[in-house]
Amino acid sequence: MDDDDWRPYTCKANAVQARLRLRGIRAQVLEALNPLCACAETQNYPSN
């Protein structure tokens, strides 16, 4: 594999842009799941 082979993207800039977009989507998913996780944790640890 060549250093300038960015398949399936046409260039490094497109590959980096796609990676950043995926990272943003992953962050949004984790933020959306966070309230669900917090709710599950409070159910496992009843207060007084």
DSSP file (Angstrom, degrees, kcal/mol; ACC not computed):
  #  RESIDUE AA STRUCTURE BP1 BP2  ACC     N-H-->O    O-->H-N    N-H-->O    O-->H-N    TCO  KAPPA ALPHA  PHI   PSI    X-CA   Y-CA   Z-CA
    1    1 A M              0   0    0      0, 0.0     2,-0.1     0, 0.0     0, 0.0   0.000 360.0 360.0 360.0 133.3    0.0    0.0    0.0
    2    2 A D    >   -     0   0    0      1,-0.1     3,-1.5     2,-0.0     0, 0.0  -0.429 360.0-119.2 -80.2 156.0    1.3    3.4   -1.0
    3    3 A D  T 3  S+     0   0    0      1,-0.3    -1,-0.1    -2,-0.1     0, 0.0   0.789 115.8  49.4 -63.4 -27.5    1.6    6.3    1.5
    4    4 A D  T 3  S+     0   0    0      2,-0.0     2,-0.8     7,-0.0    -1,-0.3   0.140  81.4 112.9-100.7  21.0   -0.8    8.3   -0.7
    5    5 A D    <   +     0   0    0     -3,-1.5     5,-0.1     1,-0.1     6,-0.1  -0.833  31.9 166.1 -94.9 107.5   -3.4    5.5   -1.0
    6    6 A W    >   -     0   0    0     -2,-0.8     3,-2.8     3,-0.3     5,-0.2   0.001  28.3-162.9-111.7  26.3   -6.5    6.8    0.8
    7    7 A R  T 3  S+     0   0    0      1,-0.4     3,-0.1     3,-0.1    -2,-0.0  -0.235  71.1  25.4 -53.7 140.4   -9.0    4.2   -0.5
    8    8 A P  T 3  S+     0   0    0      0, 0.0    -1,-0.4     0, 0.0     2,-0.2  -0.966 122.1  66.2 -85.1   9.1  -11.9    4.3   -0.5
    9    9 A Y  S <  S-     0   0    0     -3,-2.8    -3,-0.3     1,-0.1     3,-0.1  -0.556  77.8-132.0 -91.4 157.3  -11.4    8.1   -0.4
   10   10 A T  S    S+     0   0    0     -2,-0.2     2,-0.3     1,-0.1    -4,-0.1   0.734  83.0   1.8 -81.5 -22.3   -9.9   10.0   -3.3
   11   11 A C  S  > S-     0   0    0     -5,-0.2     4,-1.9     1,-0.1     5,-0.1  -0.965  76.7 -97.7-156.6 170.0   -7.5   12.0   -1.1
   12   12 A K  H  > S+     0   0    0     -2,-0.3     4,-2.8     1,-0.2     5,-0.2   0.885 118.3  57.7 -60.7 -40.8   -6.2   12.5    2.4
   13   13 A A  H  > S+     0   0    0      1,-0.2     4,-2.3     2,-0.2    -1,-0.2   0.903 107.6  47.0 -59.9 -42.2   -8.5   15.5    3.0
   14   14 A N  H  > S+     0   0    0      2,-0.2     4,-2.2     1,-0.2    -1,-0.2   0.888 112.3  50.3 -67.1 -38.3  -11.6   13.5    2.2
   15   15 A A  H  X S+     0   0    0     -4,-1.9     4,-2.1     2,-0.2    -2,-0.2   0.919 112.4  46.3 -65.1 -43.9  -10.4   10.6    4.5
   16   16 A V  H  X S+     0   0    0     -4,-2.8     4,-2.4     2,-0.2    -2,-0.2   0.908 111.6  51.9 -65.4 -42.3   -9.8   13.0    7.4
   17   17 A Q  H  X S+     0   0    0     -4,-2.3     4,-2.2    -5,-0.2    -2,-0.2   0.915 110.5  48.0 -61.6 -43.5  -13.1   14.8    6.9
   18   18 A A  H  X S+     0   0    0     -4,-2.2     4,-2.3     1,-0.2    -1,-0.2   0.899 110.9  51.4 -64.2 -40.4  -15.0   11.5    7.0
   19   19 A R  H  X S+     0   0    0     -4,-2.1     4,-2.2     1,-0.2    -2,-0.2   0.911 110.7  47.9 -64.1 -42.3  -13.1   10.4   10.1
   20   20 A L  H  X S+     0   0    0     -4,-2.4     4,-2.0     2,-0.2    -1,-0.2   0.884 110.5  52.1 -65.0 -38.5  -14.0   13.7   11.9
   21   21 A R  H  X S+     0   0    0     -4,-2.2     4,-2.1     2,-0.2    -2,-0.2   0.916 110.1  48.4 -64.5 -42.8  -17.6   13.3   10.8
   22   22 A L  H  X S+     0   0    0     -4,-2.3     4,-2.6     1,-0.2    -2,-0.2   0.890 109.0  53.2 -64.3 -39.1  -17.8    9.8   12.3
   23   23 A R  H  X S+     0   0    0     -4,-2.2     4,-2.1     1,-0.2    -1,-0.2   0.895 108.8  50.3 -62.5 -39.1  -16.2   11.0   15.5
   24   24 A G  H  X S+     0   0    0     -4,-2.0     4,-2.0     2,-0.2    -2,-0.2   0.890 110.3  49.2 -65.1 -40.1  -18.9   13.6   15.8
   25   25 A I  H  X S+     0   0    0     -4,-2.1     4,-2.2     2,-0.2    -2,-0.2   0.915 110.1  51.2 -65.3 -42.5  -21.6   11.1   15.2
   26   26 A R  H  X S+     0   0    0     -4,-2.6     4,-2.4     1,-0.2    -2,-0.2   0.898 109.2  50.8 -61.6 -40.7  -20.1    8.8   17.9
   27   27 A A  H  X S+     0   0    0     -4,-2.1     4,-2.3     1,-0.2    -1,-0.2   0.895 109.1  51.3 -64.4 -39.5  -20.0   11.7   20.3
   28   28 A Q  H  X S+     0   0    0     -4,-2.0     4,-2.2     2,-0.2    -2,-0.2   0.894 109.7  49.9 -64.6 -39.3  -23.7   12.4   19.6
   29   29 A V  H  X S+     0   0    0     -4,-2.2     4,-2.1     2,-0.2    -2,-0.2   0.925 110.8  49.0 -65.0 -44.4  -24.6    8.8   20.2
   30   30 A L  H  X S+     0   0    0     -4,-2.4     4,-1.5     1,-0.2    -2,-0.2   0.893 111.3  49.8 -63.7 -38.9  -22.7    8.7   23.5
   31   31 A E  H  < S+     0   0    0     -4,-2.3    -1,-0.2     1,-0.2    -2,-0.2   0.893 110.8  50.1 -64.9 -38.9  -24.4   12.0   24.6
   32   32 A A  H  < S+     0   0    0     -4,-2.2     4,-0.5     1,-0.2    -2,-0.2   0.861 113.5  45.5 -68.0 -34.7  -27.8   10.5   23.7
   33   33 A L  H  X S+     0   0    0     -4,-2.1     4,-2.3     1,-0.2     3,-0.3   0.711  92.4  83.7 -79.9 -20.9  -27.1    7.3   25.7
   34   34 A N  H  X S+     0   0    0     -4,-1.5     4,-2.5     1,-0.2     5,-0.2   0.889  89.1  48.4 -55.0 -47.7  -25.7    9.2   28.7
   35   35 A P  H  > S+     0   0    0      0, 0.0     4,-2.2     0, 0.0    -1,-0.2   0.881 111.4  52.4 -61.4 -34.7  -29.1    9.9   30.4
   36   36 A L  H  > S+     0   0    0     -4,-0.5     4,-2.1    -3,-0.3    -2,-0.2   0.908 110.4  47.1 -65.5 -41.0  -30.0    6.2   29.9
   37   37 A C  H  X S+     0   0    0     -4,-2.3     4,-2.2     2,-0.2    -1,-0.2   0.913 111.7  50.3 -66.3 -42.6  -26.8    5.1   31.6
   38   38 A A  H  X S+     0   0    0     -4,-2.5     4,-1.8    -5,-0.2    -2,-0.2   0.891 110.6  50.2 -63.6 -38.6  -27.4    7.5   34.5
   39   39 A C  H  X S+     0   0    0     -4,-2.2     4,-1.4    -5,-0.2    -1,-0.2   0.913 110.3  49.3 -66.3 -42.7  -30.9    6.2   34.9
   40   40 A A  H  X S+     0   0    0     -4,-2.1     4,-1.4     1,-0.2    -2,-0.2   0.875 109.0  53.4 -64.6 -37.7  -29.8    2.6   34.9
   41   41 A E  H  X S+     0   0    0     -4,-2.2     4,-1.0     1,-0.2    -1,-0.2   0.892 107.2  50.4 -66.2 -38.9  -27.1    3.4   37.5
   42   42 A T  H  < S+     0   0    0     -4,-1.8    -1,-0.2     1,-0.2    -2,-0.2   0.814 107.4  54.8 -70.6 -27.6  -29.6    5.0   39.9
   43   43 A Q  H  < S+     0   0    0     -4,-1.4    -1,-0.2     1,-0.2    -2,-0.2   0.828 106.8  51.1 -71.9 -30.9  -31.9    2.0   39.6
   44   44 A N  H  < S+     0   0    0     -4,-1.4    -1,-0.2     1,-0.2    -2,-0.2   0.713 112.4  48.1 -77.7 -20.8  -29.1   -0.3   40.6
   45   45 A Y  S  < S-     0   0    0     -4,-1.0    -1,-0.2    -5,-0.1    -4,-0.0  -0.777  80.4-159.2-123.1  85.6  -28.2    1.7   43.7
   46   46 A P        -     0   0    0      0, 0.0     2,-0.3     0, 0.0    -3,-0.1  -0.338  18.3-123.2 -66.0 144.7  -31.4    2.6   45.7
   47   47 A S              0   0    0      1,-0.2    -5,-0.0    -5,-0.1    -2,-0.0  -0.689 360.0 360.0 -90.0 144.0  -31.2    5.5   48.0
   48   48 A N              0   0    0     -2,-0.3    -1,-0.2     0, 0.0     0, 0.0   0.514 360.0 360.0  16.8 360.0  -31.9    5.1   51.7
